[in-house]
């Protein structure tokens, strides 16, 4: 019986996708969000989206995200933030970024994935982002993935939801602070 249990555990470990494993975090590529519901730690993925990760780090270090709302939150789908106007039309003063889409064989939109929000134009990502509540295969290869939540999904799950359909949030929850772990003393 013990042998079967050990073999079963070994097989399960071997079947775990690399994306789901918990590697040691690099403080320079770790984003810490303080939300009303608690702390969220996001592993930045420069191997997938180097320009997007650099943009996030630049904006975080400028204090850009502090106090910004989660203006669009759709139950069972995602929470979107990063627009200081709270309208979904705002961004930073920096130029838009070219898409850095990953093929689904490298990264997928699953629970905890963090992606770059954009307009219909694939090269329009700027400061807005979204965190997935659940898998959304329709987004795979269509949006840039730049991070993944490694702890604190319970805090993400507590973000105030928006209106059915549009996801527009009245009196939205806000990011209290956003910091790169290497900068936290």
Backbone as ProteinMPNN parsed JSONL, in Angstrom:
{"seq_chain_A": "XXXXXXXXXXXXXXXXXXXXXXXXXXXXXXXXXXXXXXXXXXXXXXXXXXXXXXXXXXXXXXXXXXXXXXXXXXXXXXXXXXXXXXXXXXXXXXXXXXXXXXXXXXXXXXXXXXXXXXXXXXXXXXXXXXXXXXXXXXXXXXXXXXXXXXXXXXXXXXXXXXXXXXXXXXXXXXXXXXXXXXXXX", "coords_chain_A": {"N_chain_A": [[0.827, -1.196, 0.0], [1.894, 1.287, 0.873], [3.924, 1.573, -1.022], [2.415, 1.921, -3.396], [1.199, 4.358, -2.744], [3.433, 6.09, -2.583], [4.385, 5.859, -5.217], [2.176, 6.892, -6.557], [2.216, 9.543, -5.568], [4.675, 10.408, -6.6], [4.147, 10.247, -9.341], [2.114, 12.146, -9.541], [3.534, 14.467, -8.821], [5.341, 14.593, -10.947], [3.604, 15.157, -12.991], [2.814, 17.751, -12.56], [2.438, 20.94, -13.932], [5.09, 23.108, -15.026], [4.547, 25.832, -14.769], [2.96, 25.976, -12.533], [4.584, 25.423, -10.385], [6.461, 26.463, -7.468], [8.974, 28.436, -7.647], [12.018, 29.799, -6.19], [11.711, 33.175, -5.323], [12.802, 36.054, -7.065], [13.75, 39.014, -5.684], [13.899, 41.375, -7.209], [12.155, 40.907, -9.217], [9.626, 40.662, -8.118], [6.469, 41.64, -7.232], [4.669, 43.409, -4.831], [1.507, 43.866, -3.72], [-0.531, 45.798, -1.673], [-3.665, 45.342, -0.649], [-7.117, 46.128, 0.211], [-8.082, 43.699, 1.223], [-5.795, 42.329, 1.972], [-2.343, 41.241, 1.561], [-0.827, 40.769, -1.632], [1.289, 38.804, -3.498], [3.152, 38.903, -6.379], [4.763, 37.184, -8.881], [6.9, 38.482, -11.184], [7.341, 38.091, -14.688], [9.798, 38.279, -16.564], [10.946, 36.731, -18.559], [8.879, 36.06, -20.217], [7.659, 38.503, -20.911], [9.481, 40.94, -21.259], [9.502, 43.802, -21.752], [7.032, 44.654, -20.748], [7.238, 43.886, -18.053], [9.361, 45.529, -17.276], [8.11, 48.027, -17.596], [6.052, 47.859, -15.642], [7.62, 47.742, -13.317], [8.907, 50.231, -13.467], [6.689, 52.015, -13.254], [5.661, 51.231, -10.744], [7.792, 51.975, -9.079], [7.626, 54.696, -9.357], [5.429, 55.214, -7.86], [3.024, 55.145, -9.087], [0.833, 53.296, -9.078], [-0.224, 53.384, -6.525], [-3.114, 53.81, -4.683], [-4.759, 53.523, -6.891], [-7.802, 52.413, -8.499], [-9.601, 49.239, -8.674], [-11.288, 49.118, -11.264], [-12.894, 47.642, -12.966], [-14.424, 44.709, -12.459], [-15.169, 41.46, -12.794], [-17.165, 38.908, -11.775], [-16.014, 35.592, -11.44], [-14.281, 35.879, -13.547], [-12.228, 38.202, -13.926], [-10.215, 40.808, -12.276], [-9.696, 44.148, -12.936], [-7.326, 46.744, -13.015], [-5.167, 49.639, -12.544], [-5.629, 52.037, -13.818], [-5.502, 55.341, -13.257], [-7.612, 57.14, -13.551], [-9.866, 55.687, -13.181], [-11.74, 55.026, -15.062], [-11.248, 53.237, -17.048], [-10.154, 54.116, -19.347], [-7.831, 55.445, -19.031], [-4.236, 55.882, -18.546], [-0.664, 55.672, -18.164], [1.798, 58.308, -18.601], [3.674, 57.371, -20.248], [4.707, 55.875, -23.393], [2.555, 53.605, -25.271], [2.851, 50.006, -25.227], [4.337, 47.46, -27.297], [2.796, 44.385, -28.151], [3.499, 41.403, -26.307], [2.881, 38.632, -26.69], [2.474, 35.338, -25.483], [2.827, 31.997, -26.591], [0.271, 29.518, -25.994], [1.535, 27.168, -25.204], [3.599, 28.0, -23.623], [2.591, 29.77, -21.642], [-0.479, 30.306, -19.939], [-3.76, 31.71, -19.499], [-4.749, 31.316, -16.48], [-6.188, 30.778, -13.2], [-5.017, 33.371, -11.179], [-3.166, 34.363, -12.985], [-1.564, 37.257, -14.315], [-2.246, 39.784, -16.505], [-1.697, 42.104, -19.254], [-3.838, 44.748, -19.819], [-5.597, 45.986, -22.661], [-6.659, 47.845, -25.61], [-8.661, 47.209, -28.56], [-6.535, 47.261, -30.261], [-3.658, 45.403, -30.496], [-1.193, 46.432, -29.702], [-1.472, 48.307, -27.621], [-1.198, 48.275, -24.876], [-0.57, 49.742, -21.684], [-0.586, 50.905, -18.755], [-2.577, 49.541, -17.463], [-3.86, 46.509, -16.02], [-4.844, 43.072, -15.412], [-6.066, 40.604, -13.133], [-6.591, 37.214, -13.034], [-9.5, 35.472, -11.961], [-10.295, 32.977, -12.625], [-9.657, 30.318, -15.018], [-9.257, 31.333, -18.46], [-9.282, 30.382, -21.389], [-9.783, 31.589, -23.861], [-8.335, 33.916, -23.889], [-5.72, 33.193, -24.154], [-2.652, 33.613, -25.796], [-3.558, 35.984, -26.862], [-3.339, 38.183, -25.27], [-0.874, 39.912, -23.336], [0.979, 38.181, -20.957], [2.33, 38.967, -17.905], [2.833, 38.35, -15.28], [2.278, 36.342, -12.267], [0.189, 35.439, -9.597], [1.569, 34.454, -6.597], [1.116, 34.281, -3.943], [-1.589, 35.198, -1.802], [-4.022, 35.109, -3.166], [-6.407, 34.946, -1.876], [-6.836, 37.541, -0.992], [-7.161, 38.81, -3.448], [-9.507, 37.569, -4.248], [-11.286, 38.863, -2.594], [-11.71, 41.367, -3.658], [-13.898, 43.991, -4.466], [-16.765, 43.336, -6.393], [-18.041, 44.182, -9.661], [-20.799, 45.575, -11.604], [-23.119, 43.247, -12.988], [-22.343, 41.898, -16.161], [-21.081, 44.44, -17.371], [-19.123, 44.867, -15.428], [-18.384, 47.192, -14.21], [-17.415, 49.045, -11.399], [-18.836, 50.493, -8.552], [-17.726, 52.793, -6.166], [-15.031, 51.567, -5.906], [-12.653, 49.042, -4.721], [-9.281, 49.814, -3.844], [-5.798, 49.82, -4.769], [-3.687, 49.874, -2.13], [-0.877, 50.161, -1.7], [1.842, 49.614, -3.95], [4.715, 47.771, -4.427], [8.076, 46.921, -5.353], [9.691, 44.031, -4.351], [12.479, 44.099, -3.886], [12.884, 46.706, -3.15], [11.731, 47.036, -0.704], [12.236, 47.609, 2.643]], "CA_chain_A": [[0.0, 0.0, 0.0], [2.779, 2.445, 0.95], [4.609, 1.682, -2.316], [1.467, 2.521, -4.336], [1.026, 5.757, -2.352], [4.636, 6.817, -2.995], [4.394, 5.923, -6.673], [1.128, 7.839, -6.935], [2.702, 10.89, -5.261], [5.731, 10.729, -7.564], [3.499, 10.485, -10.63], [1.411, 13.438, -9.448], [4.548, 15.526, -8.847], [5.885, 14.668, -12.302], [2.566, 15.686, -13.878], [2.554, 19.144, -12.233], [3.037, 21.826, -14.923], [6.142, 23.996, -14.516], [3.966, 27.138, -14.452], [2.321, 25.888, -11.222], [5.581, 25.21, -9.347], [6.825, 27.65, -6.705], [10.417, 28.647, -7.586], [12.455, 30.876, -5.302], [11.389, 34.451, -5.942], [13.821, 37.073, -7.221], [13.157, 40.256, -5.167], [13.814, 42.387, -8.261], [11.03, 40.546, -10.079], [8.498, 40.332, -7.258], [5.606, 42.781, -6.969], [3.838, 43.249, -3.637], [0.357, 44.772, -3.666], [-1.313, 45.824, -0.434], [-5.067, 45.582, -0.996], [-7.964, 46.137, 1.409], [-8.237, 42.338, 1.724], [-4.529, 41.731, 2.368], [-1.156, 41.343, 0.698], [-0.747, 39.905, -2.801], [2.643, 38.713, -4.037], [3.107, 38.55, -7.8], [6.039, 36.92, -9.531], [7.002, 39.088, -12.505], [7.849, 37.1, -15.638], [10.527, 38.958, -17.638], [11.242, 35.812, -19.651], [7.719, 36.079, -21.115], [7.288, 39.858, -21.338], [10.481, 41.835, -20.662], [9.137, 45.234, -21.815], [5.912, 44.876, -19.833], [7.761, 43.804, -16.681], [10.125, 46.759, -17.031], [7.127, 49.104, -17.448], [5.409, 47.711, -14.337], [8.601, 48.126, -12.289], [9.083, 51.689, -13.565], [5.506, 52.68, -12.702], [5.606, 50.948, -9.305], [8.824, 52.79, -8.413], [7.152, 56.085, -9.388], [4.245, 55.323, -7.008], [1.886, 55.308, -9.989], [-0.316, 52.437, -8.767], [-0.748, 53.614, -5.174], [-4.418, 54.457, -4.651], [-5.566, 53.328, -8.092], [-8.93, 51.5, -8.258], [-9.971, 48.106, -9.52], [-12.472, 49.756, -11.85], [-13.713, 46.655, -13.699], [-14.256, 43.433, -11.769], [-16.232, 40.57, -13.253], [-17.225, 37.656, -11.016], [-15.663, 34.397, -12.182], [-13.427, 36.193, -14.69], [-11.01, 38.933, -13.584], [-10.239, 42.141, -11.664], [-8.85, 45.031, -13.736], [-6.928, 48.002, -12.383], [-4.041, 50.314, -13.17], [-6.057, 53.276, -14.474], [-5.734, 56.316, -12.199], [-8.878, 57.847, -13.724], [-10.938, 54.791, -12.781], [-12.723, 54.918, -16.143], [-10.851, 52.209, -18.001], [-9.604, 54.752, -20.551], [-6.605, 56.147, -18.681], [-2.973, 55.159, -18.481], [0.469, 56.502, -17.746], [2.278, 59.249, -19.626], [4.634, 56.649, -21.077], [4.077, 55.37, -24.62], [2.006, 52.261, -25.247], [3.817, 48.935, -25.454], [4.034, 46.443, -28.284], [2.37, 43.112, -27.575], [4.467, 40.336, -26.052], [2.016, 37.48, -26.471], [3.127, 34.034, -25.33], [1.985, 30.894, -27.068], [-0.297, 28.745, -24.884], [2.467, 26.133, -24.742], [4.501, 28.621, -22.634], [1.846, 30.376, -20.532], [-1.92, 30.347, -20.174], [-4.555, 32.507, -18.562], [-5.357, 30.476, -15.46], [-6.394, 31.515, -11.946], [-3.816, 34.011, -10.664], [-2.358, 34.968, -14.042], [-1.68, 38.709, -14.43], [-2.054, 40.166, -17.897], [-1.768, 43.516, -19.637], [-5.082, 45.165, -20.466], [-5.372, 46.754, -23.896], [-7.832, 48.079, -26.447], [-8.685, 46.276, -29.703], [-5.197, 47.291, -30.847], [-2.772, 44.557, -29.689], [-0.034, 47.195, -29.243], [-1.979, 49.46, -26.877], [-1.049, 48.124, -23.42], [0.156, 50.838, -21.073], [-0.438, 50.697, -17.305], [-3.663, 48.725, -16.924], [-3.609, 45.073, -15.925], [-5.931, 42.311, -14.824], [-5.718, 39.376, -12.422], [-7.624, 36.227, -13.326], [-10.158, 34.696, -10.91], [-10.517, 31.631, -13.151], [-9.07, 30.164, -16.355], [-9.945, 31.926, -19.616], [-8.508, 29.961, -22.556], [-9.994, 32.489, -25.002], [-7.335, 34.984, -23.835], [-4.391, 32.641, -24.415], [-2.037, 34.071, -27.033], [-4.211, 37.21, -27.325], [-2.974, 39.24, -24.326], [0.446, 39.707, -22.745], [1.085, 37.705, -19.578], [3.565, 39.491, -17.317], [3.016, 37.936, -13.895], [1.358, 35.369, -11.686], [0.049, 35.538, -8.148], [2.152, 33.301, -5.907], [0.439, 34.23, -2.646], [-2.557, 36.267, -1.594], [-5.234, 35.054, -3.999], [-7.56, 35.2, -1.006], [-7.049, 38.989, -1.019], [-7.71, 39.11, -4.775], [-10.895, 37.101, -4.241], [-12.108, 39.792, -1.804], [-11.901, 42.633, -4.376], [-15.315, 44.29, -4.701], [-17.229, 43.02, -7.742], [-18.779, 45.2, -10.387], [-22.138, 45.288, -12.114], [-23.179, 42.11, -13.917], [-22.17, 42.274, -17.566], [-20.008, 45.412, -17.626], [-18.077, 44.783, -14.415], [-18.099, 48.517, -13.67], [-17.507, 49.017, -9.942], [-19.148, 51.726, -7.838], [-16.885, 52.852, -4.968], [-14.175, 50.39, -6.027], [-11.474, 48.817, -3.888], [-8.086, 50.434, -4.42], [-4.48, 49.35, -4.362], [-3.139, 50.78, -1.113], [0.505, 50.402, -2.148], [2.486, 48.631, -4.841], [6.167, 47.86, -4.225], [8.953, 45.847, -5.801], [10.246, 43.452, -3.119], [13.874, 44.539, -3.691], [12.874, 48.069, -2.607], [11.101, 47.029, 0.615], [13.258, 47.44, 3.705]], "C_chain_A": [[0.871, 1.26, 0.0], [3.486, 2.664, -0.383], [3.693, 2.332, -3.347], [1.265, 4.001, -4.03], [2.222, 6.586, -2.799], [4.714, 6.942, -4.505], [3.345, 6.908, -7.178], [1.556, 9.277, -6.696], [3.777, 11.315, -6.253], [5.139, 11.029, -8.931], [2.776, 11.827, -10.636], [2.398, 14.596, -9.51], [5.111, 15.7, -10.248], [4.884, 15.297, -13.272], [2.262, 17.157, -13.622], [3.208, 20.046, -13.273], [4.053, 22.77, -14.283], [5.58, 25.338, -14.074], [3.383, 27.135, -13.039], [3.326, 25.701, -10.086], [5.96, 26.533, -8.699], [8.35, 27.805, -6.647], [10.749, 29.734, -6.572], [12.229, 32.203, -6.037], [12.59, 35.383, -5.947], [13.209, 38.389, -6.736], [13.01, 41.356, -6.227], [12.64, 42.131, -9.2], [9.852, 40.017, -9.262], [7.753, 41.609, -6.923], [4.743, 42.466, -5.757], [2.759, 44.321, -3.664], [-0.274, 44.662, -2.292], [-2.722, 46.249, -0.834], [-5.892, 45.649, 0.279], [-8.107, 44.753, 2.044], [-6.958, 41.655, 2.133], [-3.445, 41.906, 1.319], [-1.217, 40.314, -0.426], [0.686, 39.959, -3.317], [2.552, 38.166, -5.451], [4.526, 38.345, -8.297], [5.985, 37.555, -10.915], [7.717, 38.104, -13.425], [8.579, 37.771, -16.81], [10.905, 38.036, -18.789], [10.096, 35.754, -20.658], [7.479, 37.459, -21.714], [8.256, 40.885, -20.76], [10.107, 43.313, -20.672], [7.992, 45.551, -20.858], [6.38, 44.836, -18.384], [8.549, 45.071, -16.351], [9.187, 47.945, -16.83], [6.465, 49.039, -16.072], [6.371, 48.175, -13.248], [8.83, 49.638, -12.294], [7.913, 52.416, -12.904], [5.378, 52.449, -11.202], [6.586, 51.851, -8.573], [8.5, 54.275, -8.448], [5.967, 56.296, -8.451], [2.953, 55.429, -7.798], [0.646, 54.535, -9.536], [-0.933, 52.688, -7.389], [-2.064, 54.39, -5.239], [-5.276, 54.251, -5.89], [-6.642, 52.257, -7.851], [-8.901, 50.255, -9.146], [-11.331, 48.491, -10.099], [-13.399, 48.794, -12.584], [-13.431, 45.288, -13.096], [-15.456, 42.56, -12.106], [-16.117, 39.237, -12.515], [-16.894, 36.466, -11.909], [-14.75, 34.633, -13.364], [-12.15, 36.886, -14.235], [-11.305, 40.243, -12.869], [-9.238, 43.001, -12.427], [-8.585, 46.327, -12.995], [-5.817, 48.664, -13.179], [-4.387, 51.566, -13.943], [-6.342, 54.301, -13.388], [-7.038, 57.091, -12.34], [-10.062, 56.997, -13.268], [-12.009, 54.587, -13.842], [-12.45, 53.765, -17.095], [-10.262, 52.78, -19.274], [-8.269, 55.433, -20.277], [-5.386, 55.24, -18.652], [-1.885, 56.08, -17.977], [0.832, 57.464, -18.87], [3.296, 58.597, -20.548], [3.936, 56.118, -22.33], [3.535, 53.957, -24.439], [3.094, 51.25, -25.621], [3.372, 48.017, -26.586], [3.689, 45.147, -27.563], [3.555, 42.169, -27.397], [3.671, 39.068, -25.72], [2.847, 36.21, -26.389], [2.231, 32.964, -25.923], [1.455, 30.101, -25.872], [0.602, 27.622, -24.379], [3.441, 26.674, -23.693], [3.767, 29.18, -21.43], [0.389, 30.508, -20.929], [-2.588, 31.251, -19.148], [-5.334, 31.552, -17.659], [-5.573, 31.345, -14.221], [-5.05, 32.062, -11.456], [-2.908, 34.613, -11.716], [-2.619, 36.472, -14.064], [-1.327, 39.088, -15.869], [-2.185, 41.654, -18.107], [-3.092, 43.783, -20.335], [-4.733, 46.032, -21.673], [-6.702, 47.023, -24.575], [-7.868, 46.994, -27.529], [-7.324, 46.189, -30.38], [-4.25, 46.459, -29.978], [-1.579, 45.307, -29.093], [-0.434, 48.434, -28.448], [-1.877, 49.312, -25.364], [-0.22, 49.279, -22.883], [0.368, 50.543, -19.594], [-1.48, 49.74, -16.74], [-3.335, 47.236, -16.993], [-4.838, 44.396, -15.346], [-5.387, 41.036, -14.202], [-6.887, 38.417, -12.592], [-8.162, 35.564, -12.055], [-10.266, 33.23, -11.316], [-9.837, 31.528, -14.52], [-9.927, 30.826, -17.426], [-9.133, 31.589, -20.868], [-8.664, 30.872, -23.768], [-8.984, 33.64, -25.023], [-5.935, 34.504, -24.197], [-3.873, 33.088, -25.782], [-2.606, 35.364, -27.582], [-3.874, 38.43, -26.467], [-1.625, 38.888, -23.726], [0.31, 39.254, -21.297], [2.403, 38.215, -19.021], [3.782, 39.066, -15.87], [2.042, 36.854, -13.49], [1.361, 35.532, -10.179], [0.634, 34.269, -7.538], [1.668, 33.201, -4.467], [-0.516, 35.414, -2.556], [-3.764, 36.237, -2.507], [-6.487, 35.257, -3.161], [-7.871, 36.691, -0.958], [-7.62, 39.436, -2.365], [-9.186, 38.727, -4.819], [-11.835, 38.042, -3.485], [-12.354, 41.13, -2.507], [-13.378, 42.792, -4.724], [-15.676, 44.07, -6.169], [-18.033, 44.169, -8.331], [-20.143, 44.734, -10.83], [-22.095, 44.079, -13.046], [-23.085, 42.605, -15.361], [-20.976, 43.178, -17.772], [-18.842, 45.278, -16.661], [-17.717, 46.118, -13.801], [-18.386, 48.539, -12.17], [-17.816, 50.409, -9.405], [-18.388, 51.693, -6.525], [-15.93, 51.667, -4.909], [-13.106, 50.281, -4.939], [-10.269, 49.379, -4.629], [-6.826, 49.744, -3.939], [-3.967, 50.348, -3.328], [-1.717, 51.16, -1.477], [0.93, 49.277, -3.074], [3.983, 48.855, -4.704], [6.868, 46.678, -4.886], [9.674, 45.343, -4.551], [11.676, 43.903, -2.841], [13.949, 45.92, -3.048], [12.302, 48.145, -1.193], [12.172, 46.751, 1.652], [12.622, 46.934, 4.951]], "O_chain_A": [[0.627, 2.188, -0.771], [3.635, 3.801, -0.829], [4.133, 3.202, -4.098], [1.172, 4.815, -4.949], [2.044, 7.678, -3.34], [5.066, 8.001, -5.026], [3.596, 7.667, -8.114], [1.291, 10.146, -7.526], [3.788, 12.463, -6.698], [5.575, 11.96, -9.608], [2.823, 12.558, -11.625], [2.136, 15.598, -10.175], [5.334, 16.826, -10.693], [5.281, 15.903, -14.267], [1.52, 17.765, -14.394], [4.416, 19.942, -13.49], [3.891, 23.179, -13.133], [6.074, 25.928, -13.113], [3.315, 28.188, -12.406], [2.946, 25.813, -8.92], [5.802, 27.596, -9.301], [8.966, 27.346, -5.685], [9.877, 30.493, -6.148], [12.523, 32.324, -7.227], [13.309, 35.488, -4.953], [12.229, 38.846, -7.325], [12.095, 42.176, -6.146], [12.187, 43.038, -9.898], [9.178, 39.065, -9.653], [8.337, 42.554, -6.39], [4.157, 41.388, -5.665], [3.046, 45.517, -3.636], [-0.522, 43.56, -1.802], [-2.941, 47.369, -1.295], [-5.403, 45.257, 1.339], [-8.239, 44.641, 3.262], [-6.996, 40.516, 2.599], [-3.614, 42.619, 0.33], [-1.598, 39.162, -0.221], [1.229, 41.04, -3.546], [1.96, 37.115, -5.694], [5.382, 39.218, -8.154], [5.127, 37.21, -11.727], [8.599, 37.367, -12.985], [8.047, 37.829, -17.919], [11.163, 38.515, -19.893], [10.315, 35.433, -21.826], [7.134, 37.576, -22.89], [7.883, 41.631, -19.854], [10.369, 44.015, -19.695], [7.987, 46.608, -20.226], [5.963, 45.664, -17.575], [8.411, 45.619, -15.258], [9.447, 48.789, -15.973], [6.333, 50.066, -15.406], [5.977, 48.922, -12.352], [8.936, 50.253, -11.232], [8.115, 53.321, -12.094], [5.026, 53.368, -10.463], [6.239, 52.433, -7.546], [9.042, 55.041, -7.651], [5.535, 57.433, -8.258], [1.906, 55.764, -7.244], [-0.467, 55.057, -9.601], [-2.051, 52.245, -7.123], [-2.117, 55.492, -5.785], [-6.403, 54.745, -5.947], [-6.422, 51.312, -7.093], [-8.274, 50.227, -10.204], [-12.377, 48.227, -9.506], [-14.571, 49.107, -12.797], [-12.32, 44.771, -13.212], [-16.595, 42.87, -11.757], [-15.11, 38.536, -12.617], [-17.431, 36.344, -13.01], [-14.461, 33.702, -14.116], [-11.097, 36.252, -14.161], [-12.435, 40.729, -12.842], [-8.07, 42.634, -12.553], [-9.492, 46.931, -12.422], [-5.553, 48.307, -14.328], [-3.541, 52.11, -14.652], [-7.324, 54.159, -12.66], [-7.53, 57.646, -11.358], [-11.14, 57.527, -12.998], [-13.071, 54.035, -13.554], [-13.327, 53.365, -17.861], [-9.907, 52.032, -20.185], [-7.639, 55.946, -21.202], [-5.487, 54.015, -18.723], [-2.163, 57.146, -17.428], [0.242, 57.431, -19.95], [3.733, 59.207, -21.524], [2.719, 55.931, -22.334], [3.99, 53.208, -23.575], [4.104, 51.588, -26.239], [2.177, 47.821, -26.805], [4.228, 44.855, -26.495], [4.479, 42.135, -28.21], [3.774, 38.515, -24.625], [3.807, 36.034, -27.139], [1.011, 33.017, -25.774], [2.125, 30.022, -24.843], [0.448, 27.172, -23.243], [4.045, 25.897, -22.953], [4.261, 29.079, -20.307], [0.06, 30.781, -22.083], [-2.045, 31.515, -18.076], [-6.405, 31.056, -18.008], [-5.184, 32.512, -14.202], [-4.074, 31.323, -11.333], [-1.959, 35.316, -11.369], [-3.749, 36.915, -13.86], [-0.255, 38.756, -16.373], [-2.71, 42.376, -17.26], [-3.428, 43.127, -21.321], [-3.71, 46.716, -21.695], [-7.739, 46.497, -24.17], [-7.18, 45.98, -27.419], [-6.992, 45.177, -30.998], [-4.061, 46.794, -28.809], [-1.013, 44.871, -28.09], [0.187, 49.488, -28.583], [-2.417, 50.142, -24.633], [0.715, 49.743, -23.536], [1.4, 49.987, -19.219], [-1.291, 49.186, -15.657], [-2.635, 46.772, -17.893], [-5.755, 45.053, -14.854], [-4.4, 40.464, -14.663], [-8.035, 38.771, -12.324], [-7.395, 35.149, -11.186], [-10.321, 32.346, -10.462], [-9.483, 32.547, -15.112], [-11.152, 30.875, -17.321], [-8.375, 32.428, -21.355], [-7.774, 30.925, -24.617], [-8.795, 34.274, -26.061], [-5.062, 35.312, -24.511], [-4.564, 32.959, -26.793], [-2.195, 35.811, -28.653], [-4.094, 39.568, -26.88], [-1.27, 37.715, -23.618], [-0.399, 39.88, -20.509], [3.467, 37.943, -19.577], [4.816, 39.389, -15.288], [1.126, 36.492, -14.227], [2.407, 35.737, -9.564], [0.255, 33.156, -7.904], [1.797, 32.149, -3.841], [-0.29, 36.473, -3.141], [-4.47, 37.239, -2.62], [-7.517, 35.693, -3.677], [-9.038, 37.075, -0.889], [-8.462, 40.332, -2.42], [-10.013, 39.463, -5.358], [-13.045, 38.021, -3.71], [-13.127, 41.948, -2.009], [-14.024, 41.862, -5.208], [-14.989, 44.552, -7.069], [-18.611, 44.994, -7.624], [-20.589, 43.642, -10.48], [-21.141, 43.91, -13.805], [-23.686, 43.617, -15.721], [-19.954, 42.735, -18.296], [-17.697, 45.544, -17.028], [-16.829, 46.18, -12.951], [-19.451, 48.112, -11.722], [-17.15, 51.382, -9.755], [-18.397, 50.674, -5.834], [-15.996, 50.856, -3.985], [-12.71, 51.272, -4.326], [-10.233, 49.419, -5.859], [-6.787, 49.163, -2.855], [-3.83, 51.535, -3.623], [-1.385, 52.343, -1.554], [0.443, 48.15, -2.988], [4.468, 49.977, -4.843], [6.32, 45.578, -4.966], [10.208, 46.139, -3.779], [12.053, 44.073, -1.681], [14.972, 46.269, -2.46], [12.376, 49.192, -0.55], [12.92, 45.779, 1.548], [13.306, 46.728, 5.953]]}, "name": "protein", "num_of_chains": 1, "seq": "XXXXXXXXXXXXXXXXXXXXXXXXXXXXXXXXXXXXXXXXXXXXXXXXXXXXXXXXXXXXXXXXXXXXXXXXXXXXXXXXXXXXXXXXXXXXXXXXXXXXXXXXXXXXXXXXXXXXXXXXXXXXXXXXXXXXXXXXXXXXXXXXXXXXXXXXXXXXXXXXXXXXXXXXXXXXXXXXXXXXXXXXX"}
